[in-house]
Amino acid sequence: MIGLISATAAGAAARDRLAAAWPDRTRVYDGPTVRGAVRRAFAECDQLVCFLATGATVRILAPLLESKTADPGVVCVDEAQQHAVSLLGGHAGGGNTLALAVADMLPGCRPVITTATDAVGLPGLDTLGWPVEGAVAAVSRAILDGAPVALRADGQWPLPALPPCVTSMPHSEGFAEDNARGAYVLRVTDRAVPLSESEAVLRPPSLTIGVGASRGAPADEVHELIEQALEEAGLSPHSVAKLATVDAKAEEPGILAAAERLGVPLRTHPAEALAQVAVPNPSDAPREAVGTPSVAEAAALLTAGEGAGLLVPKRKSAPGSRPAMATCAIARRRPRGRLAVVGLGPGARDLLTPRARDELRRASVLVGLDQYVDQIRDLLRPGTRILESGLGAEEERARTAVAEARAGHAVALIGSGDAGVYAMASPALAEASADIEVVGVPGVTAALAAAAILGAPLGHDHVSISLSDLHTPWEVIERRVRAAATADIVVTFYNPRSRGRDWQLPKALGILAEHRDPATPVGVVRNASRPDERAALTTLGGIDPADVDMMTVVTVGNTATRTVAGRMVTPRGYRWQEARS
């Protein structure tokens, strides 16, 4: 919950604007004094937005501060709403992200973020979504200063780009050597390791714990069993990603309580699925009770996924005089690379989505067409490895991106518009398999960008058709154009004309003309949303194909499309159209 506090009429107006935009996330704090309102919000909320001076806010909050990890994120907004200052809890409390969101909501407001890593574009170790321990500040400062930092990872996890001063080191060198040199070290491991004052450790979500329990097993018994298993195996509880069990135990209180104490979700599986998992210690007891020879081992391995290894075989709790009521096993999942297929939109920076920006900054490897890379090069983190190529190498780029993800990297594969529309998502996903994580990031398509410029040509059913016959036979394209013409559907043509393909567009327009009046509105938009944008509204009988090239989209209306005040409009519904005619 975000607490909102204001002291003046202007602050209250901005406060109410946020409250209206985020009704489920915010709570307005009023009271006889601003000090009292701030203190109540600090105690009750995860974050605060104070429409107050930073000095006043600091004086109120100073006696309440506990620790970097416990304090909420606090953002201060000035009287004129010109700045949203991330004052407290920039990373752990989400203050920096909140400052960006507040600035987006208030016209003319700019975020002010002074956290060093954010200011220079480096990933903060405490912003990666993984638990981090040890000398986080010291190692972060070393990275900021460009001092050598050794990266020692148990596996190739998909980390964001790190600057050149962070160098992967071979596993043959151990902890003793690092400590003897006093070197700065960043470890990525699920093991319990001794740390010096110059070492930080990131805990990847690598461990899954399978749990079996008799009915009514005490929560303390289940939790103590898990803690003992982790400790004796030298594993960190911070790397536990999930608990797992059989469906029949999905509501077992002791298991649910153990998952809550560890702060992880509980995953359940049907008994028949667990029965298919090969395990070292099958047993007749669970087979008779729930229908599978293994619960703990099978659930741990199945949840951890393909390539997982069993680190701790099934072990029983040791409650004392009575029989054990719980079992557990621990598996380690194989690190998986991450492929984000990112749509950059039509070209204008303000039409690049926030999610796309986040994925670009999360990537350690960027793959894309050279001209698209140039559009967003300034958004990449220092140290991002860029693999760019020219036109005609789409399949090669797709294979490269998948191969880099399979090697364990965090990869962003970029395309213009929406990457799933005549772009890179299709060839990439045809190459990808379940051994990598795949994330799709939608973008504003050329058809949508052009439609917004033309008016509302896509107000009713519409279709996009590419006229490029490089990958699709013309006979197939022509059949699709005829189907759209017969069905009276608005058509947007992609790839309409190039130097080597100058006859396809006239042919397609001729097919549509067999079913539509020559006065049917047609919109022609080149480089939608870019500085050299050019748009024209013409007709099916008046369009000149020579004005069209590969940077153009052509939208042909249906029989209901009209020109209204110089804008192309397709009525939303035929009933509405008849009622207005």
DRENVOPA-407871 format. One record per residue (C-alpha): z, x, y; residue number from 0. Coordinates in steps of 0.25 Angstrom, whole numbers. Layout:
N
<<Z, X, Y>, NUM>
...
***
This chain:
581
<<0, 0, 0>, 0>
<<-3, 5, 14>, 1>
<<7, 2, 25>, 2>
<<1, -1, 39>, 3>
<<10, 1, 51>, 4>
<<6, 0, 66>, 5>
<<14, 0, 79>, 6>
<<4, -5, 89>, 7>
<<-6, -17, 91>, 8>
<<-18, -7, 89>, 9>
<<-11, -1, 76>, 10>
<<-8, -15, 71>, 11>
<<-23, -19, 73>, 12>
<<-28, -7, 65>, 13>
<<-16, -10, 54>, 14>
<<-21, -24, 52>, 15>
<<-35, -19, 51>, 16>
<<-31, -10, 39>, 17>
<<-22, -22, 33>, 18>
<<-34, -31, 33>, 19>
<<-43, -21, 27>, 20>
<<-33, -17, 16>, 21>
<<-25, -29, 13>, 22>
<<-21, -25, -1>, 23>
<<-17, -11, 3>, 24>
<<-9, -12, 16>, 25>
<<4, -18, 21>, 26>
<<7, -19, 36>, 27>
<<21, -15, 40>, 28>
<<27, -21, 53>, 29>
<<41, -21, 57>, 30>
<<50, -19, 69>, 31>
<<47, -4, 70>, 32>
<<36, 5, 66>, 33>
<<45, 15, 60>, 34>
<<51, 4, 50>, 35>
<<37, 0, 46>, 36>
<<32, 14, 43>, 37>
<<44, 17, 35>, 38>
<<43, 4, 27>, 39>
<<28, 7, 24>, 40>
<<31, 21, 20>, 41>
<<41, 16, 10>, 42>
<<32, 5, 4>, 43>
<<17, 10, 5>, 44>
<<9, 20, -1>, 45>
<<2, 23, 12>, 46>
<<4, 20, 27>, 47>
<<-6, 18, 39>, 48>
<<2, 19, 52>, 49>
<<-4, 15, 65>, 50>
<<5, 25, 72>, 51>
<<5, 38, 78>, 52>
<<6, 50, 68>, 53>
<<19, 55, 75>, 54>
<<26, 42, 74>, 55>
<<22, 40, 60>, 56>
<<27, 54, 56>, 57>
<<40, 52, 63>, 58>
<<42, 39, 55>, 59>
<<38, 45, 42>, 60>
<<44, 58, 42>, 61>
<<58, 54, 36>, 62>
<<51, 46, 25>, 63>
<<42, 57, 19>, 64>
<<45, 61, 5>, 65>
<<34, 69, -1>, 66>
<<19, 72, -1>, 67>
<<17, 64, -14>, 68>
<<26, 52, -10>, 69>
<<23, 49, 4>, 70>
<<13, 38, 7>, 71>
<<0, 41, 15>, 72>
<<1, 38, 29>, 73>
<<-10, 37, 39>, 74>
<<-8, 35, 55>, 75>
<<-18, 28, 63>, 76>
<<-18, 30, 78>, 77>
<<-17, 19, 89>, 78>
<<-32, 19, 91>, 79>
<<-36, 20, 76>, 80>
<<-44, 33, 78>, 81>
<<-37, 41, 67>, 82>
<<-31, 38, 54>, 83>
<<-22, 50, 51>, 84>
<<-17, 53, 37>, 85>
<<-3, 57, 40>, 86>
<<4, 58, 27>, 87>
<<1, 58, 12>, 88>
<<-14, 62, 14>, 89>
<<-16, 65, -1>, 90>
<<-5, 59, -9>, 91>
<<-2, 47, 0>, 92>
<<-17, 44, 2>, 93>
<<-16, 46, 17>, 94>
<<-29, 53, 19>, 95>
<<-37, 42, 11>, 96>
<<-29, 32, 19>, 97>
<<-33, 38, 32>, 98>
<<-48, 38, 29>, 99>
<<-47, 23, 24>, 100>
<<-39, 19, 37>, 101>
<<-50, 26, 46>, 102>
<<-61, 19, 39>, 103>
<<-54, 6, 42>, 104>
<<-52, 8, 57>, 105>
<<-64, 9, 66>, 106>
<<-65, 23, 73>, 107>
<<-53, 29, 65>, 108>
<<-54, 43, 59>, 109>
<<-45, 48, 48>, 110>
<<-37, 60, 51>, 111>
<<-34, 68, 38>, 112>
<<-27, 82, 39>, 113>
<<-24, 85, 25>, 114>
<<-30, 99, 23>, 115>
<<-38, 96, 10>, 116>
<<-44, 84, 16>, 117>
<<-48, 90, 29>, 118>
<<-56, 101, 23>, 119>
<<-62, 92, 12>, 120>
<<-54, 98, 0>, 121>
<<-48, 90, -11>, 122>
<<-33, 89, -10>, 123>
<<-27, 92, -24>, 124>
<<-18, 80, -22>, 125>
<<-30, 71, -19>, 126>
<<-38, 72, -33>, 127>
<<-31, 61, -40>, 128>
<<-24, 70, -49>, 129>
<<-9, 74, -49>, 130>
<<-7, 88, -43>, 131>
<<5, 97, -44>, 132>
<<10, 110, -40>, 133>
<<6, 118, -27>, 134>
<<-4, 108, -22>, 135>
<<-2, 112, -7>, 136>
<<-3, 126, -10>, 137>
<<-15, 125, -18>, 138>
<<-22, 115, -9>, 139>
<<-19, 125, 3>, 140>
<<-25, 136, -5>, 141>
<<-38, 128, -7>, 142>
<<-38, 125, 8>, 143>
<<-37, 139, 11>, 144>
<<-48, 143, 2>, 145>
<<-38, 152, -7>, 146>
<<-42, 154, -21>, 147>
<<-37, 143, -30>, 148>
<<-39, 144, -45>, 149>
<<-42, 130, -52>, 150>
<<-37, 130, -66>, 151>
<<-41, 117, -73>, 152>
<<-39, 113, -88>, 153>
<<-53, 106, -88>, 154>
<<-64, 103, -78>, 155>
<<-59, 91, -71>, 156>
<<-67, 84, -60>, 157>
<<-60, 90, -48>, 158>
<<-66, 88, -34>, 159>
<<-73, 100, -27>, 160>
<<-63, 112, -24>, 161>
<<-67, 123, -14>, 162>
<<-72, 137, -19>, 163>
<<-58, 143, -18>, 164>
<<-54, 134, -30>, 165>
<<-59, 142, -42>, 166>
<<-58, 137, -57>, 167>
<<-51, 148, -65>, 168>
<<-53, 150, -80>, 169>
<<-42, 145, -89>, 170>
<<-39, 159, -95>, 171>
<<-31, 162, -83>, 172>
<<-17, 155, -84>, 173>
<<-6, 151, -76>, 174>
<<1, 164, -76>, 175>
<<-11, 171, -70>, 176>
<<-11, 161, -58>, 177>
<<3, 162, -56>, 178>
<<3, 177, -56>, 179>
<<-8, 177, -45>, 180>
<<-1, 166, -37>, 181>
<<-15, 160, -36>, 182>
<<-17, 146, -31>, 183>
<<-21, 137, -43>, 184>
<<-25, 123, -45>, 185>
<<-24, 118, -60>, 186>
<<-30, 106, -66>, 187>
<<-22, 103, -79>, 188>
<<-14, 93, -86>, 189>
<<-5, 104, -92>, 190>
<<9, 107, -87>, 191>
<<7, 120, -80>, 192>
<<17, 130, -72>, 193>
<<13, 130, -58>, 194>
<<15, 141, -47>, 195>
<<16, 138, -32>, 196>
<<1, 140, -30>, 197>
<<-3, 131, -41>, 198>
<<-7, 116, -41>, 199>
<<-11, 107, -53>, 200>
<<-20, 95, -54>, 201>
<<-17, 86, -65>, 202>
<<-30, 80, -71>, 203>
<<-29, 66, -78>, 204>
<<-31, 72, -92>, 205>
<<-20, 67, -101>, 206>
<<-20, 53, -108>, 207>
<<-7, 49, -116>, 208>
<<-8, 40, -128>, 209>
<<4, 32, -130>, 210>
<<9, 23, -142>, 211>
<<22, 15, -142>, 212>
<<29, 5, -150>, 213>
<<32, -8, -144>, 214>
<<43, -7, -134>, 215>
<<43, 8, -133>, 216>
<<52, 12, -121>, 217>
<<44, 18, -109>, 218>
<<53, 30, -108>, 219>
<<50, 34, -123>, 220>
<<35, 33, -120>, 221>
<<36, 40, -107>, 222>
<<45, 51, -112>, 223>
<<35, 53, -124>, 224>
<<24, 55, -115>, 225>
<<32, 65, -106>, 226>
<<36, 73, -117>, 227>
<<22, 74, -123>, 228>
<<16, 79, -110>, 229>
<<27, 89, -107>, 230>
<<27, 95, -121>, 231>
<<12, 96, -120>, 232>
<<13, 103, -107>, 233>
<<5, 91, -100>, 234>
<<7, 85, -86>, 235>
<<10, 71, -85>, 236>
<<2, 71, -72>, 237>
<<-11, 72, -80>, 238>
<<-9, 60, -89>, 239>
<<-20, 50, -85>, 240>
<<-17, 38, -94>, 241>
<<-8, 33, -105>, 242>
<<-15, 26, -117>, 243>
<<-11, 17, -128>, 244>
<<-17, 6, -137>, 245>
<<-20, -8, -132>, 246>
<<-8, -14, -140>, 247>
<<2, -5, -131>, 248>
<<-5, -9, -118>, 249>
<<8, -16, -113>, 250>
<<18, -8, -120>, 251>
<<29, -6, -109>, 252>
<<33, 8, -113>, 253>
<<18, 13, -112>, 254>
<<16, 6, -99>, 255>
<<28, 12, -93>, 256>
<<24, 26, -97>, 257>
<<11, 24, -91>, 258>
<<17, 20, -78>, 259>
<<27, 31, -78>, 260>
<<16, 41, -80>, 261>
<<7, 34, -69>, 262>
<<-5, 32, -78>, 263>
<<-13, 20, -83>, 264>
<<-11, 16, -98>, 265>
<<-24, 15, -106>, 266>
<<-25, 6, -119>, 267>
<<-35, 6, -130>, 268>
<<-38, -3, -141>, 269>
<<-32, 1, -155>, 270>
<<-46, 1, -161>, 271>
<<-51, 11, -150>, 272>
<<-38, 20, -153>, 273>
<<-41, 20, -168>, 274>
<<-54, 27, -166>, 275>
<<-48, 39, -159>, 276>
<<-46, 51, -169>, 277>
<<-31, 56, -167>, 278>
<<-23, 66, -174>, 279>
<<-11, 57, -177>, 280>
<<-15, 43, -182>, 281>
<<-4, 34, -187>, 282>
<<-3, 22, -195>, 283>
<<8, 16, -186>, 284>
<<0, 13, -174>, 285>
<<-12, 9, -183>, 286>
<<-3, -2, -188>, 287>
<<4, -5, -175>, 288>
<<-8, -6, -165>, 289>
<<-21, -3, -174>, 290>
<<-24, 12, -171>, 291>
<<-19, 24, -178>, 292>
<<-16, 31, -165>, 293>
<<-12, 26, -152>, 294>
<<-6, 38, -144>, 295>
<<-17, 49, -148>, 296>
<<-29, 39, -148>, 297>
<<-25, 33, -135>, 298>
<<-24, 46, -128>, 299>
<<-37, 51, -133>, 300>
<<-45, 39, -131>, 301>
<<-40, 38, -117>, 302>
<<-43, 52, -114>, 303>
<<-57, 50, -118>, 304>
<<-68, 58, -124>, 305>
<<-64, 73, -127>, 306>
<<-49, 71, -125>, 307>
<<-40, 80, -133>, 308>
<<-26, 76, -138>, 309>
<<-15, 85, -132>, 310>
<<-3, 78, -138>, 311>
<<-4, 71, -151>, 312>
<<4, 59, -154>, 313>
<<19, 61, -152>, 314>
<<30, 51, -153>, 315>
<<42, 48, -144>, 316>
<<56, 53, -148>, 317>
<<66, 43, -144>, 318>
<<77, 47, -153>, 319>
<<83, 39, -164>, 320>
<<73, 28, -164>, 321>
<<58, 29, -168>, 322>
<<48, 33, -158>, 323>
<<41, 22, -150>, 324>
<<30, 30, -143>, 325>
<<19, 40, -145>, 326>
<<10, 48, -136>, 327>
<<-2, 57, -136>, 328>
<<-9, 65, -125>, 329>
<<-24, 68, -124>, 330>
<<-31, 75, -113>, 331>
<<-44, 70, -108>, 332>
<<-56, 79, -106>, 333>
<<-59, 81, -91>, 334>
<<-71, 73, -87>, 335>
<<-80, 76, -75>, 336>
<<-83, 65, -65>, 337>
<<-97, 61, -60>, 338>
<<-97, 52, -47>, 339>
<<-111, 46, -44>, 340>
<<-110, 44, -29>, 341>
<<-119, 36, -20>, 342>
<<-121, 42, -6>, 343>
<<-126, 29, 0>, 344>
<<-139, 29, 9>, 345>
<<-136, 41, 17>, 346>
<<-127, 37, 29>, 347>
<<-113, 44, 27>, 348>
<<-106, 31, 31>, 349>
<<-112, 24, 19>, 350>
<<-107, 35, 9>, 351>
<<-95, 27, 3>, 352>
<<-81, 33, 3>, 353>
<<-81, 33, -12>, 354>
<<-93, 42, -12>, 355>
<<-87, 51, -2>, 356>
<<-75, 52, -11>, 357>
<<-83, 56, -23>, 358>
<<-91, 66, -16>, 359>
<<-78, 73, -12>, 360>
<<-72, 72, -26>, 361>
<<-84, 79, -33>, 362>
<<-84, 94, -36>, 363>
<<-99, 93, -39>, 364>
<<-110, 85, -31>, 365>
<<-123, 82, -37>, 366>
<<-135, 76, -29>, 367>
<<-148, 76, -22>, 368>
<<-148, 87, -12>, 369>
<<-151, 78, 0>, 370>
<<-139, 68, -4>, 371>
<<-130, 80, -6>, 372>
<<-133, 84, 9>, 373>
<<-129, 70, 13>, 374>
<<-114, 72, 8>, 375>
<<-112, 87, 7>, 376>
<<-102, 87, 18>, 377>
<<-93, 77, 10>, 378>
<<-91, 86, -2>, 379>
<<-79, 94, -4>, 380>
<<-80, 109, -3>, 381>
<<-83, 115, -16>, 382>
<<-91, 104, -21>, 383>
<<-103, 109, -30>, 384>
<<-116, 103, -26>, 385>
<<-127, 101, -35>, 386>
<<-139, 96, -28>, 387>
<<-154, 94, -31>, 388>
<<-167, 88, -26>, 389>
<<-175, 75, -28>, 390>
<<-179, 72, -42>, 391>
<<-167, 79, -49>, 392>
<<-159, 66, -51>, 393>
<<-157, 67, -66>, 394>
<<-154, 82, -65>, 395>
<<-143, 78, -54>, 396>
<<-138, 68, -64>, 397>
<<-137, 77, -75>, 398>
<<-130, 88, -67>, 399>
<<-120, 78, -61>, 400>
<<-116, 74, -75>, 401>
<<-116, 88, -81>, 402>
<<-106, 92, -69>, 403>
<<-97, 80, -72>, 404>
<<-97, 84, -87>, 405>
<<-92, 98, -83>, 406>
<<-80, 91, -77>, 407>
<<-84, 91, -62>, 408>
<<-82, 80, -52>, 409>
<<-97, 77, -49>, 410>
<<-103, 68, -38>, 411>
<<-118, 64, -40>, 412>
<<-123, 58, -28>, 413>
<<-135, 49, -25>, 414>
<<-140, 41, -12>, 415>
<<-136, 27, -10>, 416>
<<-129, 22, -23>, 417>
<<-130, 33, -34>, 418>
<<-133, 22, -44>, 419>
<<-145, 16, -37>, 420>
<<-158, 25, -40>, 421>
<<-149, 37, -39>, 422>
<<-140, 46, -48>, 423>
<<-130, 37, -55>, 424>
<<-140, 33, -66>, 425>
<<-145, 47, -70>, 426>
<<-131, 52, -70>, 427>
<<-125, 41, -78>, 428>
<<-136, 42, -88>, 429>
<<-131, 56, -90>, 430>
<<-116, 54, -89>, 431>
<<-107, 51, -101>, 432>
<<-93, 47, -103>, 433>
<<-88, 62, -102>, 434>
<<-88, 61, -87>, 435>
<<-82, 51, -77>, 436>
<<-93, 44, -69>, 437>
<<-90, 37, -55>, 438>
<<-101, 29, -47>, 439>
<<-100, 29, -32>, 440>
<<-109, 18, -26>, 441>
<<-116, 20, -13>, 442>
<<-124, 12, -3>, 443>
<<-138, 11, -8>, 444>
<<-151, 13, 0>, 445>
<<-154, -2, -3>, 446>
<<-141, -7, 3>, 447>
<<-142, 3, 15>, 448>
<<-156, -2, 18>, 449>
<<-152, -16, 16>, 450>
<<-141, -15, 27>, 451>
<<-151, -9, 37>, 452>
<<-161, -20, 34>, 453>
<<-151, -32, 35>, 454>
<<-148, -39, 22>, 455>
<<-160, -39, 13>, 456>
<<-152, -38, 0>, 457>
<<-145, -51, 3>, 458>
<<-150, -57, -10>, 459>
<<-154, -51, -24>, 460>
<<-161, -38, -22>, 461>
<<-166, -26, -31>, 462>
<<-169, -11, -29>, 463>
<<-181, -5, -35>, 464>
<<-185, 9, -35>, 465>
<<-200, 12, -33>, 466>
<<-199, 26, -39>, 467>
<<-207, 27, -52>, 468>
<<-202, 41, -54>, 469>
<<-192, 36, -65>, 470>
<<-196, 21, -67>, 471>
<<-211, 17, -71>, 472>
<<-218, 10, -60>, 473>
<<-220, -2, -70>, 474>
<<-205, -4, -71>, 475>
<<-203, -3, -56>, 476>
<<-215, -13, -53>, 477>
<<-209, -23, -63>, 478>
<<-196, -23, -56>, 479>
<<-202, -25, -43>, 480>
<<-210, -37, -48>, 481>
<<-197, -43, -54>, 482>
<<-190, -41, -40>, 483>
<<-202, -47, -33>, 484>
<<-203, -59, -43>, 485>
<<-188, -61, -42>, 486>
<<-188, -61, -26>, 487>
<<-178, -50, -25>, 488>
<<-176, -41, -13>, 489>
<<-181, -27, -17>, 490>
<<-176, -14, -12>, 491>
<<-186, -3, -15>, 492>
<<-180, 11, -18>, 493>
<<-189, 24, -18>, 494>
<<-200, 15, -12>, 495>
<<-211, 26, -9>, 496>
<<-212, 41, -9>, 497>
<<-224, 51, -7>, 498>
<<-228, 50, -21>, 499>
<<-225, 36, -23>, 500>
<<-232, 27, -12>, 501>
<<-237, 16, -20>, 502>
<<-225, 10, -27>, 503>
<<-219, 3, -14>, 504>
<<-232, -4, -10>, 505>
<<-233, -9, -25>, 506>
<<-219, -14, -25>, 507>
<<-221, -21, -12>, 508>
<<-233, -27, -17>, 509>
<<-226, -33, -29>, 510>
<<-216, -39, -20>, 511>
<<-226, -45, -11>, 512>
<<-232, -53, -22>, 513>
<<-219, -61, -22>, 514>
<<-215, -60, -7>, 515>
<<-220, -64, 6>, 516>
<<-226, -52, 15>, 517>
<<-216, -55, 26>, 518>
<<-204, -52, 16>, 519>
<<-195, -43, 23>, 520>
<<-194, -28, 19>, 521>
<<-185, -18, 23>, 522>
<<-188, -3, 24>, 523>
<<-176, 7, 26>, 524>
<<-178, 22, 26>, 525>
<<-165, 31, 25>, 526>
<<-155, 20, 26>, 527>
<<-143, 24, 33>, 528>
<<-148, 38, 36>, 529>
<<-151, 43, 50>, 530>
<<-166, 41, 49>, 531>
<<-164, 27, 44>, 532>
<<-176, 18, 46>, 533>
<<-177, 3, 43>, 534>
<<-189, -7, 44>, 535>
<<-190, -21, 41>, 536>
<<-204, -25, 37>, 537>
<<-210, -35, 27>, 538>
<<-216, -35, 13>, 539>
<<-230, -36, 19>, 540>
<<-228, -26, 31>, 541>
<<-220, -14, 24>, 542>
<<-228, -1, 25>, 543>
<<-224, 7, 12>, 544>
<<-228, 20, 20>, 545>
<<-215, 18, 28>, 546>
<<-207, 20, 15>, 547>
<<-202, 32, 8>, 548>
<<-192, 36, -2>, 549>
<<-181, 35, 8>, 550>
<<-184, 21, 10>, 551>
<<-179, 8, 4>, 552>
<<-188, -5, 5>, 553>
<<-181, -18, 4>, 554>
<<-190, -30, 1>, 555>
<<-184, -44, 4>, 556>
<<-186, -56, -5>, 557>
<<-192, -70, -1>, 558>
<<-179, -74, 6>, 559>
<<-178, -61, 14>, 560>
<<-179, -63, 29>, 561>
<<-179, -54, 42>, 562>
<<-168, -59, 51>, 563>
<<-166, -52, 65>, 564>
<<-173, -40, 60>, 565>
<<-165, -39, 47>, 566>
<<-169, -41, 32>, 567>
<<-161, -52, 26>, 568>
<<-161, -58, 12>, 569>
<<-153, -71, 11>, 570>
<<-142, -71, 2>, 571>
<<-144, -84, -5>, 572>
<<-156, -93, -7>, 573>
<<-147, -106, -4>, 574>
<<-143, -100, 9>, 575>
<<-157, -97, 12>, 576>
<<-162, -111, 9>, 577>
<<-150, -117, 17>, 578>
<<-154, -108, 29>, 579>
<<-169, -111, 28>, 580>
***
